[in-house]
Amino acid sequence: MTVTRIVANLAVADPPADAPFWTGLLGLDTPMDLGWIVNHRSGTAQVQLISHDATAPEDSRVSVEVEGLDDLDAVYAEAVAAGYEIVHPLTDEEWGVRRFFVRTPQGVVVNVLAHP
């Protein structure tokens, strides 16, 4: 399995409202803005602002992207076999990712995803 990126998901009330800070002051681009989640980046540096997840029962605090769907399916199977709590099942989302949420032993919700 290959992890291709890890992105912090910061909880905020209104993700688009912070755009001037991230794009103006810090000069980041905004490749994704779904209203409830906004991604800002420059090269490989990224941050996501999230008010609430549109399809999951709980918000994640970090997103981990793996290289492909085979890797994602393998991580999901390993998480289930190890007995980790699956917070959001393996799902093909309308914005073009396949993902699931898993809770770490210390309670952090992690969004594990891949782009098809």
N, C-alpha and C positions, 0 to 999 in steps of 0.2 A: 504494500500500500504506500502511496505517496501523498503527503499533505502538500497542497499547492499554495494555500494562504490561510492565515488566521487573522480574524478581524474582531476588534472589540465592539460590542453592541451596548451603547450608552443609553440609559433610560432618560427620556425627556418628555415633557408634555406636548410639545409641538415641534417635531423634527424640522420642517421647512423654515421655521422662524430663526433657527440658528445658522442658516445658509450664509448670511453676510460675514459671520465670524470665520467659518471654515473656508469659504471661497474668496472672500475679500481680504481679510487680515492674513490668512495663512496660504492663500493662493491655490487651494485644492480644486479639482474638478468634481462635478456631480454626475456620475454616470447613471445613477439610479435614484429616482424620487417617486415612491409610491404613495406619498403623503404620510402614511403611518410608519414608514421606514425610509431613510435617506442615506445613501452611501456617498461619502466624500473620499477622494483619493488623489495621490500624486505618485506615479510609478507604482511601487509595491506597497507604499504606506497607505493605510486605509483606516477609516473609522465609520461606524454606522450609528445613526441616531434613530431610536425606536420609541414610539409612544405606546403601542400595543401590537401584538402580532395578529394579523388579520385572519389566520387560519388555525393557529395553535392555541391550546388552552392556557399557555403560560409563555412569558417572554424569555428568550435566551439571553445570556450575558456575553457569549462569545460564539462566533461562527467559524467552523473549521471546514475548509473545502478540500476534498480529496480529488485525485486525478480523474476518475471516471466512475461510471455506474457500477462496474464490477467491484471496484474498491469500496464504493458506498455500500453495496449489498453485503460485502464481506464484513465490513465494520459493524453494520447493523446485526448480522448473524452472531458476531462475536459478543456484542453488547447484550443481546438477548441470552446467549448461552452462559455469559458470566453473571447473569442475574441483575444487571443494572436496570434501573427504572426507565422505561421508555415513556417520555412525557408526551410526545407527538409521534404517531406512527410514520413509517416510511410512506411518503406522499409525493406525487408529482404535482408541483404547484403551477398555477397559471402563468406566473412570470418567468418560467423557464428553468426551474431547478427541481431536482429531486432531493428530498431531505427527510431527516428525522431529528427529534430532540431526545437527548439522554441526560439523566441527572448523574453528576459525579458523586462519589462517596461523601463529599463535604456539602453537597446540595446545590452546586452550580449547574444551571441548565445550559447545555451545549447544543448548538445547532450544527449538525453534521450534514454536509451537502455536496452535490456534484452537479455540474452542468452536463446535460446529455450531448 
